[in-house]
Amino acid sequence: MESSIGLSIPRSWWYTALLGLFAAALLPWIAHQIRRFPQNRCALDGAEVDPAVAVHIVSRQDGLSQFCSITCAERWLRASRVLPLEIRVVDESTGIELNTADAFYVRSQIVAHAPTRERRHVFGSLEEAQRHADDHFGRILPQDERPFAEWTGRSRQPDENPSSAH
Ligand SMILES: [Zn+2]
């Protein structure tokens, strides 16, 4: 079915203009709505952040940034070229946040974060990591395959880690 509305009607210009004005007026409002809840939103795609799989990055340029997944955090680091001072991930078995350097990463058949189809899991203990790997056809990622390997390698210096990031 074809619609003939608006093709040759002179008034359509006004309609379009009004619609444009309305959209322009709406944009700041939308931006404001997004900024109202920054603590719940991923800094890359604006998706809601599940604290159980959240990633936090501290950088000089942006302060504390939050991400919904490892995937988003890595994409953001690549795109922004920010040099991270600290990257924190959440231990899947305890829910406790830890530095990426202290985490064991397991890639398995279980999806850790559905929206990004992330299959890399975070564990604070080697025992838990190995158990997950054994149970779900996974493997503990070696150094060069670990998430954030390209940033933590050169930026991790004990002096640069802020003691608290609130
Ligand atoms: Zn995201």
Backbone and ligand atoms as CSV (ligand in chain L), in Angstrom:
chain,resi,resn,atom,element,x,y,z
A,1,MET,N,N,0.844,-1.201,0.000
A,1,MET,CA,C,0.000,0.000,0.000
A,1,MET,C,C,0.875,1.245,0.000
A,2,GLU,N,N,0.517,2.172,-0.896
A,2,GLU,CA,C,1.283,3.413,-0.953
A,2,GLU,C,C,0.501,4.538,-0.311
A,3,SER,N,N,1.180,5.388,0.361
A,3,SER,CA,C,0.528,6.530,0.987
A,3,SER,C,C,0.751,7.753,0.124
A,4,SER,N,N,-0.312,8.543,-0.122
A,4,SER,CA,C,-0.176,9.728,-0.951
A,4,SER,C,C,-0.089,10.988,-0.096
A,5,ILE,N,N,-0.097,10.792,1.191
A,5,ILE,CA,C,-0.101,11.943,2.089
A,5,ILE,C,C,1.220,12.709,2.014
A,6,GLY,N,N,1.114,14.012,1.864
A,6,GLY,CA,C,2.283,14.862,2.021
A,6,GLY,C,C,3.144,15.034,0.795
A,7,LEU,N,N,2.790,14.417,-0.324
A,7,LEU,CA,C,3.651,14.540,-1.485
A,7,LEU,C,C,3.458,15.869,-2.202
A,8,SER,N,N,2.201,16.270,-2.383
A,8,SER,CA,C,1.978,17.477,-3.172
A,8,SER,C,C,1.136,18.509,-2.417
A,9,ILE,N,N,0.946,18.297,-1.156
A,9,ILE,CA,C,0.158,19.245,-0.380
A,9,ILE,C,C,1.046,20.390,0.113
A,10,PRO,N,N,0.705,21.632,-0.198
A,10,PRO,CA,C,1.545,22.766,0.222
A,10,PRO,C,C,1.768,22.807,1.729
A,11,ARG,N,N,0.768,22.355,2.469
A,11,ARG,CA,C,0.878,22.438,3.917
A,11,ARG,C,C,1.931,21.482,4.477
A,12,SER,N,N,2.365,20.549,3.650
A,12,SER,CA,C,3.302,19.546,4.157
A,12,SER,C,C,4.601,20.193,4.628
A,13,TRP,N,N,4.942,21.352,4.005
A,13,TRP,CA,C,6.178,22.044,4.404
A,13,TRP,C,C,6.102,22.434,5.883
A,14,TRP,N,N,4.936,22.954,6.242
A,14,TRP,CA,C,4.739,23.367,7.637
A,14,TRP,C,C,4.808,22.171,8.575
A,15,TYR,N,N,4.234,21.115,8.082
A,15,TYR,CA,C,4.232,19.885,8.886
A,15,TYR,C,C,5.662,19.434,9.160
A,16,THR,N,N,6.466,19.433,8.069
A,16,THR,CA,C,7.863,19.009,8.201
A,16,THR,C,C,8.640,19.952,9.112
A,17,ALA,N,N,8.396,21.268,8.905
A,17,ALA,CA,C,9.104,22.271,9.708
A,17,ALA,C,C,8.760,22.120,11.181
A,18,LEU,N,N,7.479,21.916,11.441
A,18,LEU,CA,C,7.046,21.761,12.835
A,18,LEU,C,C,7.649,20.504,13.462
A,19,LEU,N,N,7.675,19.455,12.657
A,19,LEU,CA,C,8.233,18.198,13.144
A,19,LEU,C,C,9.713,18.362,13.473
A,20,GLY,N,N,10.405,19.113,12.586
A,20,GLY,CA,C,11.823,19.371,12.804
A,20,GLY,C,C,12.052,20.161,14.073
A,21,LEU,N,N,11.223,21.197,14.258
A,21,LEU,CA,C,11.338,22.017,15.464
A,21,LEU,C,C,11.085,21.190,16.707
A,22,PHE,N,N,10.083,20.345,16.606
A,22,PHE,CA,C,9.716,19.500,17.736
A,22,PHE,C,C,10.880,18.572,18.095
A,23,ALA,N,N,11.477,17.975,17.072
A,23,ALA,CA,C,12.597,17.063,17.301
A,23,ALA,C,C,13.782,17.806,17.903
A,24,ALA,N,N,14.033,19.033,17.372
A,24,ALA,CA,C,15.150,19.835,17.880
A,24,ALA,C,C,14.931,20.206,19.342
A,25,ALA,N,N,13.675,20.480,19.673
A,25,ALA,CA,C,13.357,20.856,21.044
A,25,ALA,C,C,13.464,19.647,21.972
A,26,LEU,N,N,13.252,18.479,21.390
A,26,LEU,CA,C,13.228,17.258,22.193
A,26,LEU,C,C,14.635,16.755,22.534
A,27,LEU,N,N,15.583,17.032,21.642
A,27,LEU,CA,C,16.934,16.487,21.818
A,27,LEU,C,C,17.584,16.844,23.155
A,28,PRO,N,N,17.579,18.123,23.545
A,28,PRO,CA,C,18.184,18.443,24.853
A,28,PRO,C,C,17.479,17.721,25.991
A,29,TRP,N,N,16.181,17.560,25.839
A,29,TRP,CA,C,15.425,16.869,26.880
A,29,TRP,C,C,15.878,15.414,26.989
A,30,ILE,N,N,16.055,14.767,25.827
A,30,ILE,CA,C,16.514,13.369,25.812
A,30,ILE,C,C,17.914,13.273,26.432
A,31,ALA,N,N,18.779,14.207,26.032
A,31,ALA,CA,C,20.142,14.209,26.571
A,31,ALA,C,C,20.109,14.381,28.089
A,32,HIS,N,N,19.199,15.247,28.520
A,32,HIS,CA,C,19.080,15.486,29.960
A,32,HIS,C,C,18.613,14.220,30.679
A,33,GLN,N,N,17.651,13.526,30.056
A,33,GLN,CA,C,17.139,12.299,30.659
A,33,GLN,C,C,18.247,11.249,30.798
A,34,ILE,N,N,19.090,11.167,29.776
A,34,ILE,CA,C,20.178,10.187,29.809
A,34,ILE,C,C,21.173,10.549,30.903
A,35,ARG,N,N,21.475,11.870,31.009
A,35,ARG,CA,C,22.454,12.310,31.995
A,35,ARG,C,C,21.932,12.190,33.422
A,36,ARG,N,N,20.623,12.120,33.561
A,36,ARG,CA,C,20.055,12.053,34.908
A,36,ARG,C,C,20.434,10.770,35.625
A,37,PHE,N,N,20.653,9.722,34.861
A,37,PHE,CA,C,20.963,8.423,35.472
A,37,PHE,C,C,22.293,7.878,34.950
A,38,PRO,N,N,23.348,8.662,35.041
A,38,PRO,CA,C,24.607,8.194,34.443
A,38,PRO,C,C,25.159,6.956,35.141
A,39,GLN,N,N,24.793,6.776,36.396
A,39,GLN,CA,C,25.365,5.659,37.142
A,39,GLN,C,C,24.797,4.322,36.678
A,40,ASN,N,N,23.677,4.349,35.944
A,40,ASN,CA,C,23.073,3.097,35.488
A,40,ASN,C,C,23.347,2.797,34.017
A,41,ARG,N,N,24.064,3.715,33.355
A,41,ARG,CA,C,24.198,3.577,31.907
A,41,ARG,C,C,25.628,3.334,31.456
A,42,CYS,N,N,25.733,2.533,30.412
A,42,CYS,CA,C,27.035,2.241,29.810
A,42,CYS,C,C,27.538,3.489,29.080
A,43,ALA,N,N,28.795,3.851,29.307
A,43,ALA,CA,C,29.357,5.058,28.705
A,43,ALA,C,C,29.492,4.933,27.189
A,44,LEU,N,N,29.482,3.721,26.667
A,44,LEU,CA,C,29.621,3.559,25.216
A,44,LEU,C,C,28.273,3.538,24.500
A,45,ASP,N,N,27.388,2.637,24.893
A,45,ASP,CA,C,26.139,2.486,24.139
A,45,ASP,C,C,24.897,2.899,24.915
A,46,GLY,N,N,25.060,3.372,26.143
A,46,GLY,CA,C,23.906,3.852,26.907
A,46,GLY,C,C,23.030,2.748,27.459
A,47,ALA,N,N,23.445,1.495,27.275
A,47,ALA,CA,C,22.648,0.371,27.768
A,47,ALA,C,C,22.666,0.338,29.298
A,48,GLU,N,N,21.625,-0.233,29.856
A,48,GLU,CA,C,21.570,-0.351,31.307
A,48,GLU,C,C,22.689,-1.284,31.782
A,49,VAL,N,N,23.314,-0.904,32.890
A,49,VAL,CA,C,24.451,-1.680,33.383
A,49,VAL,C,C,24.011,-2.619,34.505
A,50,ASP,N,N,24.281,-3.900,34.310
A,50,ASP,CA,C,24.046,-4.888,35.353
A,50,ASP,C,C,25.296,-4.918,36.238
A,51,PRO,N,N,25.163,-4.549,37.515
A,51,PRO,CA,C,26.341,-4.474,38.395
A,51,PRO,C,C,27.132,-5.783,38.437
A,52,ALA,N,N,26.480,-6.908,38.147
A,52,ALA,CA,C,27.142,-8.204,38.223
A,52,ALA,C,C,28.200,-8.388,37.137
A,53,VAL,N,N,28.083,-7.629,36.029
A,53,VAL,CA,C,29.053,-7.775,34.939
A,53,VAL,C,C,29.628,-6.417,34.517
A,54,ALA,N,N,29.481,-5.421,35.389
A,54,ALA,CA,C,29.932,-4.067,35.050
A,54,ALA,C,C,31.455,-3.988,34.961
A,55,VAL,N,N,31.921,-3.056,34.146
A,55,VAL,CA,C,33.348,-2.760,34.070
A,55,VAL,C,C,33.530,-1.276,34.369
A,56,HIS,N,N,34.480,-0.943,35.232
A,56,HIS,CA,C,34.777,0.451,35.546
A,56,HIS,C,C,36.195,0.781,35.107
A,57,ILE,N,N,36.315,1.924,34.454
A,57,ILE,CA,C,37.632,2.379,34.016
A,57,ILE,C,C,37.900,3.768,34.589
A,58,VAL,N,N,39.044,3.902,35.228
A,58,VAL,CA,C,39.454,5.207,35.737
A,58,VAL,C,C,40.529,5.752,34.814
A,59,SER,N,N,40.317,6.975,34.342
A,59,SER,CA,C,41.327,7.614,33.498
A,59,SER,C,C,41.449,9.075,33.885
A,60,ARG,N,N,42.597,9.664,33.554
A,60,ARG,CA,C,42.806,11.071,33.862
A,60,ARG,C,C,41.823,11.944,33.092
A,61,GLN,N,N,41.579,11.575,31.835
A,61,GLN,CA,C,40.730,12.401,30.967
A,61,GLN,C,C,39.264,12.373,31.378
A,62,ASP,N,N,38.745,11.179,31.694
A,62,ASP,CA,C,37.307,11.034,31.908
A,62,ASP,C,C,36.919,10.681,33.333
A,63,GLY,N,N,37.870,10.573,34.224
A,63,GLY,CA,C,37.526,10.170,35.585
A,63,GLY,C,C,37.053,8.733,35.592
A,64,LEU,N,N,35.900,8.511,36.223
A,64,LEU,CA,C,35.371,7.151,36.313
A,64,LEU,C,C,34.321,6.920,35.226
A,65,SER,N,N,34.531,5.910,34.400
A,65,SER,CA,C,33.565,5.557,33.364
A,65,SER,C,C,33.061,4.145,33.597
A,66,GLN,N,N,31.770,3.943,33.350
A,66,GLN,CA,C,31.163,2.641,33.583
A,66,GLN,C,C,30.692,2.011,32.281
A,67,PHE,N,N,30.805,0.677,32.208
A,67,PHE,CA,C,30.405,-0.027,30.989
A,67,PHE,C,C,29.574,-1.258,31.311
A,68,CYS,N,N,28.706,-1.636,30.376
A,68,CYS,CA,C,27.798,-2.755,30.598
A,68,CYS,C,C,28.505,-4.090,30.412
A,69,SER,N,N,29.681,-4.073,29.771
A,69,SER,CA,C,30.332,-5.333,29.424
A,69,SER,C,C,31.804,-5.104,29.109
A,70,ILE,N,N,32.552,-6.185,29.097
A,70,ILE,CA,C,33.962,-6.133,28.703
A,70,ILE,C,C,34.066,-5.644,27.261
A,71,THR,N,N,33.134,-6.124,26.418
A,71,THR,CA,C,33.132,-5.742,25.007
A,71,THR,C,C,33.062,-4.235,24.836
A,72,CYS,N,N,32.117,-3.603,25.535
A,72,CYS,CA,C,31.943,-2.149,25.414
A,72,CYS,C,C,33.162,-1.409,25.947
A,73,ALA,N,N,33.693,-1.878,27.057
A,73,ALA,CA,C,34.850,-1.209,27.656
A,73,ALA,C,C,36.045,-1.251,26.698
A,74,GLU,N,N,36.251,-2.390,26.054
A,74,GLU,CA,C,37.368,-2.506,25.118
A,74,GLU,C,C,37.154,-1.621,23.894
A,75,ARG,N,N,35.915,-1.595,23.395
A,75,ARG,CA,C,35.619,-0.751,22.231
A,75,ARG,C,C,35.851,0.719,22.558
A,76,TRP,N,N,35.425,1.102,23.766
A,76,TRP,CA,C,35.568,2.495,24.183
A,76,TRP,C,C,37.039,2.878,24.308
A,77,LEU,N,N,37.826,1.984,24.870
A,77,LEU,CA,C,39.255,2.260,25.027
A,77,LEU,C,C,39.916,2.430,23.661
A,78,ARG,N,N,39.524,1.575,22.709
A,78,ARG,CA,C,40.100,1.666,21.369
A,78,ARG,C,C,39.703,2.966,20.695
A,79,ALA,N,N,38.415,3.329,20.829
A,79,ALA,CA,C,37.904,4.512,20.139
A,79,ALA,C,C,38.401,5.803,20.781
A,80,SER,N,N,38.463,5.830,22.095
A,80,SER,CA,C,38.785,7.087,22.780
A,80,SER,C,C,40.285,7.304,22.931
A,81,ARG,N,N,41.057,6.238,22.799
A,81,ARG,CA,C,42.511,6.286,22.991
A,81,ARG,C,C,42.899,6.794,24.372
A,82,VAL,N,N,41.970,6.635,25.297
A,82,VAL,CA,C,42.247,7.004,26.681
A,82,VAL,C,C,43.235,6.014,27.280
A,83,LEU,N,N,44.164,6.524,28.069
A,83,LEU,CA,C,45.102,5.640,28.764
A,83,LEU,C,C,44.547,5.363,30.155
A,84,PRO,N,N,44.070,4.144,30.389
A,84,PRO,CA,C,43.418,3.863,31.675
A,84,PRO,C,C,44.413,3.797,32.831
A,85,LEU,N,N,44.021,4.399,33.942
A,85,LEU,CA,C,44.830,4.280,35.155
A,85,LEU,C,C,44.464,2.999,35.884
A,86,GLU,N,N,43.191,2.642,35.785
A,86,GLU,CA,C,42.707,1.464,36.490
A,86,GLU,C,C,41.514,0.877,35.732
A,87,ILE,N,N,41.466,-0.455,35.646
A,87,ILE,CA,C,40.325,-1.140,35.037
A,87,ILE,C,C,39.815,-2.151,36.058
A,88,ARG,N,N,38.537,-2.008,36.419
A,88,ARG,CA,C,37.990,-2.912,37.433
A,88,ARG,C,C,36.854,-3.750,36.851
A,89,VAL,N,N,36.878,-5.033,37.180
A,89,VAL,CA,C,35.856,-5.966,36.715
A,89,VAL,C,C,35.222,-6.638,37.938
A,90,VAL,N,N,34.128,-7.368,37.711
A,90,VAL,CA,C,33.411,-7.975,38.830
A,90,VAL,C,C,33.542,-9.493,38.812
A,91,ASP,N,N,33.990,-10.029,39.940
A,91,ASP,CA,C,34.108,-11.483,40.100
A,91,ASP,C,C,32.718,-12.111,40.013
A,92,GLU,N,N,32.565,-13.027,39.061
A,92,GLU,CA,C,31.258,-13.641,38.812
A,92,GLU,C,C,30.748,-14.450,40.004
A,93,SER,N,N,31.642,-15.050,40.765
A,93,SER,CA,C,31.195,-15.948,41.830
A,93,SER,C,C,30.907,-15.220,43.135
A,94,THR,N,N,31.525,-14.052,43.353
A,94,THR,CA,C,31.294,-13.336,44.613
A,94,THR,C,C,30.632,-11.977,44.429
A,95,GLY,N,N,30.679,-11.411,43.213
A,95,GLY,CA,C,30.130,-10.079,42.985
A,95,GLY,C,C,31.052,-8.973,43.459
A,96,ILE,N,N,32.260,-9.352,43.851
A,96,ILE,CA,C,33.221,-8.366,44.349
A,96,ILE,C,C,34.038,-7.803,43.190
A,97,GLU,N,N,34.244,-6.479,43.247
A,97,GLU,CA,C,35.008,-5.818,42.205
A,97,GLU,C,C,36.504,-6.036,42.424
A,98,LEU,N,N,37.222,-6.284,41.325
A,98,LEU,CA,C,38.670,-6.445,41.458
A,98,LEU,C,C,39.384,-5.843,40.266
A,99,ASN,N,N,40.650,-5.569,40.462
A,99,ASN,CA,C,41.472,-5.046,39.388
A,99,ASN,C,C,41.639,-6.116,38.310
A,100,THR,N,N,41.619,-5.692,37.057
A,100,THR,CA,C,41.717,-6.671,35.970
A,100,THR,C,C,42.993,-7.524,36.077
A,101,ALA,N,N,44.047,-6.941,36.656
A,101,ALA,CA,C,45.300,-7.690,36.803
A,101,ALA,C,C,45.140,-8.875,37.754
A,102,ASP,N,N,44.164,-8.773,38.678
A,102,ASP,CA,C,43.957,-9.834,39.662
A,102,ASP,C,C,42.892,-10.844,39.234
A,103,ALA,N,N,42.315,-10.623,38.058
A,103,ALA,CA,C,41.211,-11.477,37.618
A,103,ALA,C,C,41.704,-12.635,36.749
A,104,PHE,N,N,40.964,-13.735,36.826
A,104,PHE,CA,C,41.161,-14.848,35.901
A,104,PHE,C,C,40.000,-14.798,34.918
A,105,TYR,N,N,40.308,-14.829,33.638
A,105,TYR,CA,C,39.276,-14.765,32.618
A,105,TYR,C,C,39.095,-16.128,31.972
A,106,VAL,N,N,37.823,-16.520,31.842
A,106,VAL,CA,C,37.513,-17.800,31.213
A,106,VAL,C,C,36.572,-17.552,30.038
A,107,ARG,N,N,36.927,-18.074,28.874
A,107,ARG,CA,C,35.995,-18.052,27.751
A,107,ARG,C,C,35.322,-19.414,27.713
A,108,SER,N,N,33.972,-19.395,27.767
A,108,SER,CA,C,33.257,-20.672,27.788
A,108,SER,C,C,32.046,-20.607,26.864
A,109,GLN,N,N,31.242,-21.665,26.895
A,109,GLN,CA,C,30.056,-21.691,26.047
A,109,GLN,C,C,28.890,-20.944,26.666
A,110,ILE,N,N,29.050,-20.544,27.910
A,110,ILE,CA,C,28.000,-19.796,28.592
A,110,ILE,C,C,28.120,-18.308,28.281
A,111,VAL,N,N,27.001,-17.691,27.931
A,111,VAL,CA,C,26.993,-16.256,27.661
A,111,VAL,C,C,26.938,-15.499,28.981
A,112,ALA,N,N,27.899,-14.599,29.168
A,112,ALA,CA,C,27.964,-13.826,30.415
A,112,ALA,C,C,27.114,-12.570,30.322
A,113,HIS,N,N,27.018,-12.008,29.122
A,113,HIS,CA,C,26.249,-10.779,28.913
A,113,HIS,C,C,25.557,-10.897,27.564
A,114,ALA,N,N,24.238,-11.126,27.600
A,114,ALA,CA,C,23.488,-11.447,26.387
A,114,ALA,C,C,23.525,-10.349,25.311
A,115,PRO,N,N,23.319,-9.076,25.654
A,115,PRO,CA,C,23.261,-8.041,24.597
A,115,PRO,C,C,24.526,-7.970,23.750
A,116,THR,N,N,25.686,-8.239,24.336
A,116,THR,CA,C,26.929,-8.181,23.553
A,116,THR,C,C,27.453,-9.580,23.223
A,117,ARG,N,N,26.688,-10.605,23.564
A,117,ARG,CA,C,27.065,-12.008,23.341
A,117,ARG,C,C,28.445,-12.308,23.926
A,118,GLU,N,N,28.716,-11.666,25.045
A,118,GLU,CA,C,30.019,-11.826,25.703
A,118,GLU,C,C,30.115,-13.205,26.344
A,119,ARG,N,N,31.181,-13.956,26.043
A,119,ARG,CA,C,31.355,-15.285,26.639
A,119,ARG,C,C,32.614,-15.374,27.496
A,120,ARG,N,N,33.171,-14.197,27.797
A,120,ARG,CA,C,34.316,-14.168,28.696
A,120,ARG,C,C,33.820,-13.901,30.115
A,121,HIS,N,N,34.256,-14.726,31.034
A,121,HIS,CA,C,33.801,-14.647,32.427
A,121,HIS,C,C,34.951,-14.231,33.336
A,122,VAL,N,N,34.578,-13.562,34.428
A,122,VAL,CA,C,35.574,-13.016,35.357
A,122,VAL,C,C,35.527,-13.774,36.680
A,123,PHE,N,N,36.697,-14.192,37.159
A,123,PHE,CA,C,36.756,-14.869,38.461
A,123,PHE,C,C,37.921,-14.327,39.274
A,124,GLY,N,N,37.701,-14.246,40.581
A,124,GLY,CA,C,38.750,-13.773,41.471
A,124,GLY,C,C,39.673,-14.891,41.916
A,125,SER,N,N,39.157,-16.130,41.883
A,125,SER,CA,C,40.000,-17.242,42.313
A,125,SER,C,C,40.240,-18.212,41.158
A,126,LEU,N,N,41.455,-18.722,41.120
A,126,LEU,CA,C,41.834,-19.663,40.066
A,126,LEU,C,C,40.977,-20.926,40.139
A,127,GLU,N,N,40.617,-21.311,41.354
A,127,GLU,CA,C,39.815,-22.514,41.564
A,127,GLU,C,C,38.434,-22.370,40.904
A,128,GLU,N,N,37.791,-21.218,41.149
A,128,GLU,CA,C,36.471,-20.971,40.553
A,128,GLU,C,C,36.570,-20.891,39.028
A,129,ALA,N,N,37.616,-20.248,38.553
A,129,ALA,CA,C,37.810,-20.108,37.111
A,129,ALA,C,C,37.952,-21.476,36.457
A,130,GLN,N,N,38.764,-22.329,37.090
A,130,GLN,CA,C,38.996,-23.664,36.540
A,130,GLN,C,C,37.715,-24.491,36.574
A,131,ARG,N,N,36.941,-24.337,37.648
A,131,ARG,CA,C,35.683,-25.076,37.766
A,131,ARG,C,C,34.714,-24.681,36.655
A,132,HIS,N,N,34.612,-23.355,36.411
A,132,HIS,CA,C,33.717,-22.886,35.348
A,132,HIS,C,C,34.195,-23.409,33.991
A,133,ALA,N,N,35.494,-23.366,33.776
A,133,ALA,CA,C,36.051,-23.839,32.509
A,133,ALA,C,C,35.750,-25.322,32.302
A,134,ASP,N,N,35.929,-26.117,33.358
A,134,ASP,CA,C,35.687,-27.559,33.272
A,134,ASP,C,C,34.209,-27.869,33.033
A,135,ASP,N,N,33.340,-27.100,33.688
A,135,ASP,CA,C,31.898,-27.371,33.611
A,135,ASP,C,C,31.274,-26.922,32.288
A,136,HIS,N,N,31.869,-25.931,31.643
A,136,HIS,CA,C,31.207,-25.322,30.483
A,136,HIS,C,C,32.095,-25.270,29.248
A,137,PHE,N,N,32.904,-26.282,29.064
A,137,PHE,CA,C,33.756,-26.391,27.872
A,137,PHE,C,C,34.528,-25.099,27.629
A,138,GLY,N,N,35.067,-24.549,28.688
A,138,GLY,CA,C,35.807,-23.304,28.547
A,138,GLY,C,C,37.284,-23.480,28.811
A,139,ARG,N,N,37.998,-22.371,28.748
A,139,ARG,CA,C,39.426,-22.403,29.088
A,139,ARG,C,C,39.820,-21.054,29.673
A,140,ILE,N,N,40.769,-21.118,30.579
A,140,ILE,CA,C,41.299,-19.891,31.175
A,140,ILE,C,C,42.163,-19.198,30.139
A,141,LEU,N,N,41.902,-17.908,29.928
A,141,LEU,CA,C,42.616,-17.183,28.881
A,141,LEU,C,C,44.062,-16.883,29.285
A,142,PRO,N,N,45.000,-17.188,28.386
A,142,PRO,CA,C,46.409,-16.871,28.660
A,142,PRO,C,C,46.649,-15.359,28.570
A,143,GLN,N,N,47.795,-14.940,29.020
A,143,GLN,CA,C,48.119,-13.517,29.140
A,143,GLN,C,C,47.752,-12.692,27.901
A,144,ASP,N,N,48.155,-13.148,26.737
A,144,ASP,CA,C,47.962,-12.327,25.531
A,144,ASP,C,C,46.518,-12.321,25.030
A,145,GLU,N,N,45.653,-13.198,25.579
A,145,GLU,CA,C,44.252,-13.206,25.154
A,145,GLU,C,C,43.328,-12.574,26.186
A,146,ARG,N,N,43.912,-12.172,27.296
A,146,ARG,CA,C,43.102,-11.581,28.356
A,146,ARG,C,C,42.515,-10.248,27.905
A,147,PRO,N,N,41.278,-9.941,28.347
A,147,PRO,CA,C,40.725,-8.625,28.046
A,147,PRO,C,C,41.646,-7.540,28.598
A,148,PHE,N,N,41.705,-6.438,27.895
A,148,PHE,CA,C,42.468,-5.254,28.317
A,148,PHE,C,C,43.978,-5.496,28.358
A,149,ALA,N,N,44.440,-6.611,27.772
A,149,ALA,CA,C,45.863,-6.926,27.833
A,149,ALA,C,C,46.708,-5.800,27.235
A,150,GLU,N,N,46.220,-5.214,26.143
A,150,GLU,CA,C,47.031,-4.194,25.466
A,150,GLU,C,C,47.140,-2.897,26.258
A,151,TRP,N,N,46.246,-2.686,27.226
A,151,TRP,CA,C,46.318,-1.451,28.016
A,151,TRP,C,C,46.970,-1.682,29.371
A,152,THR,N,N,46.652,-2.800,29.988
A,152,THR,CA,C,47.192,-3.036,31.318
A,152,THR,C,C,48.687,-3.305,31.268
A,153,GLY,N,N,49.160,-3.814,30.127
A,153,GLY,CA,C,50.568,-4.112,29.997
A,153,GLY,C,C,51.449,-2.902,30.211
A,154,ARG,N,N,51.028,-1.765,29.622
A,154,ARG,CA,C,51.938,-0.613,29.683
A,154,ARG,C,C,51.516,0.426,30.713
A,155,SER,N,N,50.248,0.372,31.163
A,155,SER,CA,C,49.789,1.466,32.010
A,155,SER,C,C,49.772,1.108,33.490
A,156,ARG,N,N,49.915,-0.166,33.792
A,156,ARG,CA,C,49.751,-0.548,35.190
A,156,ARG,C,C,51.004,-0.222,35.997
A,157,GLN,N,N,50.867,0.795,36.809
A,157,GLN,CA,C,51.932,1.161,37.729
A,157,GLN,C,C,51.294,1.408,39.091
A,158,PRO,N,N,51.836,0.794,40.112
A,158,PRO,CA,C,51.233,0.878,41.445
A,158,PRO,C,C,50.978,2.316,41.894
A,159,ASP,N,N,51.887,3.236,41.524
A,159,ASP,CA,C,51.777,4.626,41.963
A,159,ASP,C,C,50.570,5.323,41.352
A,160,GLU,N,N,50.151,4.842,40.175
A,160,GLU,CA,C,49.082,5.530,39.457
A,160,GLU,C,C,47.689,5.112,39.910
A,161,ASN,N,N,47.598,4.031,40.653
A,161,ASN,CA,C,46.295,3.562,41.072
A,161,ASN,C,C,45.712,4.450,42.169
A,162,PRO,N,N,44.607,5.130,41.871
A,162,PRO,CA,C,43.995,5.931,42.915
A,162,PRO,C,C,43.404,5.025,43.992
A,163,SER,N,N,43.540,5.415,45.243
A,163,SER,CA,C,43.096,4.533,46.315
A,163,SER,C,C,41.576,4.383,46.347
A,164,SER,N,N,40.884,5.470,46.007
A,164,SER,CA,C,39.423,5.353,45.945
A,164,SER,C,C,38.912,6.190,44.791
A,165,ALA,N,N,37.902,5.690,44.116
A,165,ALA,CA,C,37.348,6.407,42.965
A,165,ALA,C,C,35.856,6.605,43.139
A,166,HIS,N,N,35.499,7.623,43.865
A,166,HIS,CA,C,34.091,7.891,44.042
A,166,HIS,C,C,33.704,9.250,43.494
L,1,ZN,ZN,ZN,27.605,-1.112,26.743
